[in-house]
Amino acid sequence: MLKSKARGRVAGRAAAAGVVSAGLLLGLSALGAHADTKTVTYTCNAGTGGNPVTHDFTVSLTSTGTGTQYTATLSITPVAASPFPAPVAIASGAAIELQPTVSAAALPAGTNVGVSTPSPTGAALTSAVAAQGTMPQLPTATLTVTPSQGATSVVLTAKDFKISMIAPAGTGTTTTPTTLYNCAVATTGSMMPAVATIPVASPSASPSASASASASPSASASTSPTPHNTRTVYETVYASPTPKKKKTKSAQVENTPGGGAATGGGGDAGPDARLFVLSGTALMLAAAAGGLVLRTRRRPVRQ
């Protein structure tokens, strides 16, 4: 008895632990469906030429929104372990521009998705950055994602990006952005890009259902006839003529209905039951007498 109870307790604790673990896994997967953050190694070629720079960046891709349009946010931050150098001197008042490349794929097959190409520009720098100094913070890119009708999910993948500089106004320098770096995913190091999946909800399901529901009552109402006031007349019909009663002292029915005992046939239904009872009793007595006779004959004679 004690062993069975102990086994039951162990099984219960194991089942509870399994349920909690499954809930945590499902919860984490649901939270990570709209966002992904990875450390990715990029090879960056300076716009002014020179040797490429291989550097690790923290790439964070998130998405929000419902209906037919979604917003994706991409932030790229150089890791703090090693500073990301500026290829040229950046004057005070200049702005940094980030042009990311984000690919999008829609499911199921046959559907597509549109993604805007943002060129966000950061705020003007309050201090100058010398050549080979640490690059200032990169601005956050915002993209608009528009899936086509019938799409159930959209997969976004952060890929290459371009960093440019816009010179401060009033310095006599052209406002055309100057390319600082063209960065692509490196062939060595951490090469897995950040990927975010957007579940797409169909907003047209509920209106169509309500339209069909409202259309059916109107059609049935138009085809049904208009009710009028009616009067119902009840009439009793007999299957056979009412039997005439003979005026006698006993007031019995003159015609006996057929059908045996179930309809009161009584004596007209057949032989009387007493005849069967008497016949059965006679047979039993005869059998008993015959048995006594046979027993006396088989008894041995005493000498």
Contacts in CASP RR format, 6 or more apart in sequence:
PFRMAT RR
TARGET T0000
AUTHOR 0000-0000-0000
METHOD contacts of the structure
MODEL  1
MLKSKARGRVAGRAAAAGVVSAGLLLGLSALGAHADTKTVTYTCNAGTGG
NPVTHDFTVSLTSTGTGTQYTATLSITPVAASPFPAPVAIASGAAIELQP
TVSAAALPAGTNVGVSTPSPTGAALTSAVAAQGTMPQLPTATLTVTPSQG
ATSVVLTAKDFKISMIAPAGTGTTTTPTTLYNCAVATTGSMMPAVATIPV
ASPSASPSASASASASPSASASTSPTPHNTRTVYETVYASPTPKKKKTKS
AQVENTPGGGAATGGGGDAGPDARLFVLSGTALMLAAAAGGLVLRTRRRP
VRQ
33 196 0 8 1.000
33 197 0 8 1.000
33 199 0 8 1.000
34 62 0 8 1.000
34 63 0 8 1.000
34 64 0 8 1.000
34 196 0 8 1.000
34 197 0 8 1.000
34 198 0 8 1.000
35 60 0 8 1.000
35 61 0 8 1.000
35 62 0 8 1.000
35 63 0 8 1.000
35 196 0 8 1.000
36 60 0 8 1.000
36 61 0 8 1.000
36 194 0 8 1.000
36 195 0 8 1.000
36 196 0 8 1.000
37 58 0 8 1.000
37 59 0 8 1.000
37 60 0 8 1.000
37 61 0 8 1.000
37 194 0 8 1.000
38 58 0 8 1.000
38 59 0 8 1.000
38 190 0 8 1.000
38 192 0 8 1.000
38 193 0 8 1.000
38 194 0 8 1.000
39 56 0 8 1.000
39 57 0 8 1.000
39 58 0 8 1.000
39 59 0 8 1.000
39 79 0 8 1.000
39 190 0 8 1.000
40 56 0 8 1.000
40 57 0 8 1.000
40 59 0 8 1.000
40 158 0 8 1.000
40 185 0 8 1.000
40 190 0 8 1.000
40 191 0 8 1.000
40 192 0 8 1.000
40 193 0 8 1.000
40 194 0 8 1.000
41 54 0 8 1.000
41 55 0 8 1.000
41 56 0 8 1.000
41 57 0 8 1.000
41 185 0 8 1.000
41 186 0 8 1.000
41 188 0 8 1.000
41 189 0 8 1.000
41 190 0 8 1.000
41 191 0 8 1.000
42 54 0 8 1.000
42 55 0 8 1.000
42 56 0 8 1.000
42 57 0 8 1.000
42 160 0 8 1.000
42 161 0 8 1.000
42 183 0 8 1.000
42 184 0 8 1.000
42 185 0 8 1.000
42 186 0 8 1.000
43 52 0 8 1.000
43 53 0 8 1.000
43 54 0 8 1.000
43 183 0 8 1.000
43 184 0 8 1.000
43 185 0 8 1.000
43 186 0 8 1.000
43 187 0 8 1.000
44 52 0 8 1.000
44 53 0 8 1.000
44 54 0 8 1.000
44 55 0 8 1.000
44 163 0 8 1.000
44 181 0 8 1.000
44 182 0 8 1.000
44 183 0 8 1.000
45 52 0 8 1.000
45 181 0 8 1.000
45 182 0 8 1.000
45 183 0 8 1.000
46 52 0 8 1.000
46 53 0 8 1.000
46 87 0 8 1.000
46 180 0 8 1.000
46 181 0 8 1.000
47 87 0 8 1.000
47 179 0 8 1.000
47 180 0 8 1.000
47 181 0 8 1.000
47 182 0 8 1.000
48 87 0 8 1.000
48 88 0 8 1.000
49 87 0 8 1.000
53 84 0 8 1.000
53 85 0 8 1.000
53 181 0 8 1.000
54 186 0 8 1.000
54 188 0 8 1.000
55 78 0 8 1.000
55 79 0 8 1.000
55 82 0 8 1.000
55 84 0 8 1.000
56 78 0 8 1.000
56 79 0 8 1.000
56 81 0 8 1.000
56 82 0 8 1.000
56 190 0 8 1.000
57 76 0 8 1.000
57 77 0 8 1.000
57 78 0 8 1.000
57 79 0 8 1.000
57 183 0 8 1.000
58 76 0 8 1.000
58 77 0 8 1.000
58 78 0 8 1.000
58 79 0 8 1.000
59 74 0 8 1.000
59 75 0 8 1.000
59 76 0 8 1.000
59 158 0 8 1.000
59 193 0 8 1.000
59 194 0 8 1.000
60 73 0 8 1.000
60 74 0 8 1.000
60 75 0 8 1.000
60 77 0 8 1.000
60 194 0 8 1.000
61 72 0 8 1.000
61 73 0 8 1.000
61 74 0 8 1.000
61 102 0 8 1.000
61 156 0 8 1.000
61 158 0 8 1.000
61 194 0 8 1.000
61 195 0 8 1.000
61 196 0 8 1.000
62 72 0 8 1.000
62 73 0 8 1.000
62 196 0 8 1.000
63 70 0 8 1.000
63 71 0 8 1.000
63 72 0 8 1.000
63 73 0 8 1.000
63 145 0 8 1.000
63 156 0 8 1.000
63 196 0 8 1.000
63 198 0 8 1.000
64 70 0 8 1.000
64 71 0 8 1.000
64 73 0 8 1.000
65 71 0 8 1.000
66 201 0 8 1.000
67 200 0 8 1.000
67 201 0 8 1.000
67 203 0 8 1.000
68 146 0 8 1.000
68 147 0 8 1.000
68 203 0 8 1.000
69 144 0 8 1.000
69 145 0 8 1.000
69 146 0 8 1.000
70 144 0 8 1.000
70 145 0 8 1.000
70 146 0 8 1.000
70 147 0 8 1.000
70 154 0 8 1.000
70 198 0 8 1.000
71 142 0 8 1.000
71 143 0 8 1.000
71 144 0 8 1.000
71 145 0 8 1.000
72 102 0 8 1.000
72 115 0 8 1.000
72 142 0 8 1.000
72 143 0 8 1.000
72 144 0 8 1.000
72 145 0 8 1.000
72 156 0 8 1.000
72 196 0 8 1.000
72 198 0 8 1.000
73 140 0 8 1.000
73 141 0 8 1.000
73 142 0 8 1.000
73 143 0 8 1.000
74 100 0 8 1.000
74 102 0 8 1.000
74 140 0 8 1.000
74 141 0 8 1.000
74 142 0 8 1.000
74 143 0 8 1.000
74 158 0 8 1.000
75 138 0 8 1.000
75 140 0 8 1.000
75 141 0 8 1.000
76 98 0 8 1.000
76 100 0 8 1.000
76 138 0 8 1.000
76 141 0 8 1.000
76 158 0 8 1.000
76 161 0 8 1.000
77 137 0 8 1.000
77 138 0 8 1.000
78 84 0 8 1.000
78 135 0 8 1.000
78 138 0 8 1.000
83 133 0 8 1.000
83 134 0 8 1.000
83 135 0 8 1.000
84 134 0 8 1.000
84 135 0 8 1.000
85 132 0 8 1.000
85 133 0 8 1.000
85 134 0 8 1.000
85 135 0 8 1.000
86 129 0 8 1.000
86 130 0 8 1.000
86 131 0 8 1.000
86 132 0 8 1.000
86 133 0 8 1.000
86 134 0 8 1.000
86 135 0 8 1.000
86 136 0 8 1.000
86 180 0 8 1.000
87 131 0 8 1.000
87 132 0 8 1.000
87 180 0 8 1.000
87 181 0 8 1.000
88 131 0 8 1.000
88 165 0 8 1.000
88 178 0 8 1.000
88 180 0 8 1.000
89 128 0 8 1.000
89 129 0 8 1.000
89 130 0 8 1.000
89 131 0 8 1.000
90 96 0 8 1.000
90 125 0 8 1.000
90 128 0 8 1.000
90 129 0 8 1.000
90 136 0 8 1.000
90 165 0 8 1.000
91 125 0 8 1.000
91 128 0 8 1.000
91 167 0 8 1.000
91 168 0 8 1.000
91 171 0 8 1.000
92 125 0 8 1.000
92 126 0 8 1.000
92 127 0 8 1.000
92 128 0 8 1.000
92 168 0 8 1.000
93 124 0 8 1.000
93 125 0 8 1.000
93 126 0 8 1.000
93 168 0 8 1.000
94 124 0 8 1.000
94 125 0 8 1.000
94 165 0 8 1.000
94 166 0 8 1.000
94 167 0 8 1.000
94 168 0 8 1.000
95 121 0 8 1.000
95 122 0 8 1.000
95 123 0 8 1.000
95 124 0 8 1.000
95 125 0 8 1.000
95 165 0 8 1.000
95 166 0 8 1.000
95 168 0 8 1.000
96 121 0 8 1.000
96 122 0 8 1.000
96 125 0 8 1.000
96 135 0 8 1.000
96 136 0 8 1.000
96 137 0 8 1.000
96 138 0 8 1.000
96 139 0 8 1.000
96 163 0 8 1.000
96 164 0 8 1.000
96 165 0 8 1.000
96 166 0 8 1.000
96 180 0 8 1.000
97 119 0 8 1.000
97 120 0 8 1.000
97 121 0 8 1.000
97 122 0 8 1.000
97 139 0 8 1.000
97 163 0 8 1.000
97 164 0 8 1.000
97 165 0 8 1.000
97 166 0 8 1.000
97 177 0 8 1.000
98 119 0 8 1.000
98 120 0 8 1.000
98 138 0 8 1.000
98 139 0 8 1.000
98 140 0 8 1.000
98 141 0 8 1.000
98 161 0 8 1.000
98 162 0 8 1.000
98 163 0 8 1.000
99 117 0 8 1.000
99 118 0 8 1.000
99 119 0 8 1.000
99 141 0 8 1.000
99 161 0 8 1.000
99 162 0 8 1.000
99 163 0 8 1.000
99 164 0 8 1.000
100 118 0 8 1.000
100 141 0 8 1.000
100 158 0 8 1.000
100 159 0 8 1.000
100 160 0 8 1.000
100 161 0 8 1.000
100 162 0 8 1.000
101 158 0 8 1.000
101 159 0 8 1.000
101 160 0 8 1.000
101 161 0 8 1.000
102 115 0 8 1.000
102 143 0 8 1.000
102 156 0 8 1.000
102 157 0 8 1.000
102 158 0 8 1.000
102 159 0 8 1.000
103 115 0 8 1.000
103 156 0 8 1.000
103 157 0 8 1.000
103 159 0 8 1.000
104 113 0 8 1.000
104 114 0 8 1.000
104 115 0 8 1.000
104 145 0 8 1.000
104 154 0 8 1.000
104 155 0 8 1.000
104 156 0 8 1.000
104 157 0 8 1.000
105 113 0 8 1.000
105 154 0 8 1.000
105 155 0 8 1.000
105 157 0 8 1.000
106 112 0 8 1.000
106 113 0 8 1.000
106 147 0 8 1.000
106 148 0 8 1.000
106 151 0 8 1.000
106 153 0 8 1.000
106 154 0 8 1.000
106 155 0 8 1.000
106 200 0 8 1.000
107 151 0 8 1.000
107 152 0 8 1.000
107 153 0 8 1.000
107 154 0 8 1.000
107 155 0 8 1.000
108 150 0 8 1.000
108 151 0 8 1.000
108 152 0 8 1.000
111 147 0 8 1.000
111 148 0 8 1.000
111 149 0 8 1.000
111 150 0 8 1.000
111 151 0 8 1.000
111 152 0 8 1.000
112 147 0 8 1.000
112 148 0 8 1.000
112 151 0 8 1.000
113 145 0 8 1.000
113 146 0 8 1.000
113 147 0 8 1.000
113 148 0 8 1.000
113 151 0 8 1.000
113 154 0 8 1.000
114 145 0 8 1.000
114 146 0 8 1.000
114 147 0 8 1.000
114 148 0 8 1.000
115 143 0 8 1.000
115 144 0 8 1.000
115 145 0 8 1.000
115 146 0 8 1.000
115 156 0 8 1.000
116 143 0 8 1.000
116 144 0 8 1.000
117 143 0 8 1.000
118 141 0 8 1.000
118 142 0 8 1.000
118 143 0 8 1.000
120 139 0 8 1.000
120 140 0 8 1.000
120 141 0 8 1.000
120 142 0 8 1.000
121 139 0 8 1.000
121 166 0 8 1.000
122 139 0 8 1.000
124 168 0 8 1.000
125 136 0 8 1.000
129 135 0 8 1.000
129 136 0 8 1.000
135 163 0 8 1.000
135 180 0 8 1.000
138 163 0 8 1.000
145 154 0 8 1.000
145 156 0 8 1.000
145 198 0 8 1.000
147 154 0 8 1.000
147 198 0 8 1.000
147 200 0 8 1.000
149 204 0 8 1.000
150 200 0 8 1.000
150 202 0 8 1.000
151 200 0 8 1.000
152 199 0 8 1.000
152 200 0 8 1.000
153 197 0 8 1.000
153 198 0 8 1.000
153 199 0 8 1.000
153 200 0 8 1.000
154 197 0 8 1.000
154 198 0 8 1.000
154 200 0 8 1.000
155 195 0 8 1.000
155 196 0 8 1.000
155 197 0 8 1.000
155 198 0 8 1.000
156 195 0 8 1.000
156 196 0 8 1.000
156 197 0 8 1.000
156 198 0 8 1.000
157 193 0 8 1.000
157 194 0 8 1.000
157 195 0 8 1.000
158 193 0 8 1.000
158 194 0 8 1.000
158 195 0 8 1.000
159 184 0 8 1.000
159 185 0 8 1.000
159 193 0 8 1.000
160 182 0 8 1.000
160 183 0 8 1.000
160 184 0 8 1.000
160 185 0 8 1.000
161 183 0 8 1.000
162 179 0 8 1.000
162 181 0 8 1.000
162 182 0 8 1.000
162 183 0 8 1.000
163 179 0 8 1.000
163 180 0 8 1.000
163 181 0 8 1.000
163 183 0 8 1.000
164 177 0 8 1.000
164 178 0 8 1.000
164 179 0 8 1.000
164 180 0 8 1.000
165 177 0 8 1.000
165 178 0 8 1.000
165 180 0 8 1.000
166 175 0 8 1.000
166 177 0 8 1.000
166 178 0 8 1.000
167 173 0 8 1.000
167 174 0 8 1.000
167 175 0 8 1.000
167 178 0 8 1.000
169 175 0 8 1.000
185 191 0 8 1.000
185 193 0 8 1.000
243 253 0 8 1.000
243 254 0 8 1.000
243 255 0 8 1.000
244 254 0 8 1.000
245 251 0 8 1.000
245 253 0 8 1.000
245 254 0 8 1.000
246 252 0 8 1.000
246 254 0 8 1.000
256 264 0 8 1.000
256 265 0 8 1.000
256 268 0 8 1.000
257 263 0 8 1.000
257 264 0 8 1.000
257 265 0 8 1.000
258 264 0 8 1.000
258 265 0 8 1.000
258 268 0 8 1.000
259 265 0 8 1.000
259 269 0 8 1.000
260 266 0 8 1.000
260 268 0 8 1.000
260 269 0 8 1.000
261 269 0 8 1.000
END
